[in-house]
Amino acid sequence: MRASLFITCFNDTLFPQTGQAAVAVLERLGVEVEFRPAQTCCGQMHSNSGYRPEAITLLRRFVETYRDADRIVVPSTSCTSTIRSQYPILAAEDMQLLAEVNAILPRVFEFTEFLTNEMQIEDVGAYYPHRVTYHASCNSLRGLKLGDAPKRLLAAVAGIDFVDLPALAECCGFGGTFAVKNSDVSTAMLTDKMRAVLSTGAEVVTAADNSCLMHIAGGLSRLQAGVRAMHIAEILASVAA
């Protein structure tokens, strides 16, 4: 099986360890992973902020880059959701572009979705002897409808002490520019989320999207709570020494 890794600009710039972990997991499972240097941004920020022409430019680049890819794996729920839900809307006025988008969408998978749905694997051979809780991003719950797939992957990790997060369906308050433009509301939502995380006694809070984790980690750091935030790919990449 062959897969192209779309690392996303956010991960590439701020969280390169996530891409490295995703590659480690996929290669451990026998997947031939390729990285296409022409990739850039999916256009999520532009589309969400109303910059439609700029978003379409990035959409075209994505299509051109991955037109012949067997499968495209994305370690980001928000970027995967953008590709699935917004690309058809952005391309709607160009029938040829829309046809190309519709042709590529069935080959785009969020990282945990690829493992559980496409590969039909839950135990990836990981070992992580720590107490962990999982935050489900809004995009994973409502956009991609991943359900409990990430939790099943975590439950299969050897040595893990996995504990459910209270009020799992509640947003962390990030939402990209929402956290900047509506900071008071965002902070209130983050406070609720941090309270839930701390109630679990977890050493690590994980998710399938680094944007939420960055928001949560920032709040926990300011509290000096001693709880780390880590993308699920990094936990799944961990093995016994």
GILINJO-V260803 format. One line per field, one symbol per residue. ss: DSSP state (~ for helix, > for strand, _ for the rest). A space follows every 50 residues. Layout:
ss: ???
This chain:
ss: _>>>>>__~~~~~~_~~~~~~~~~~~~~___>>>_________~~~~~__ _~~~~~~~~~~~~~~~_____>>>__~~~~~~~~~~~~~~____~~~~~~ ~~~~~__>>>~~~~~~~~________>___>>>>___~~~~~~_____~~ ~~~~~__>__>>_______________~~~~_~~~~~~~~~~~~~~~~~_ ___>>>>__~~~~~~~~~~~~~~____>>>>~~~~~~____
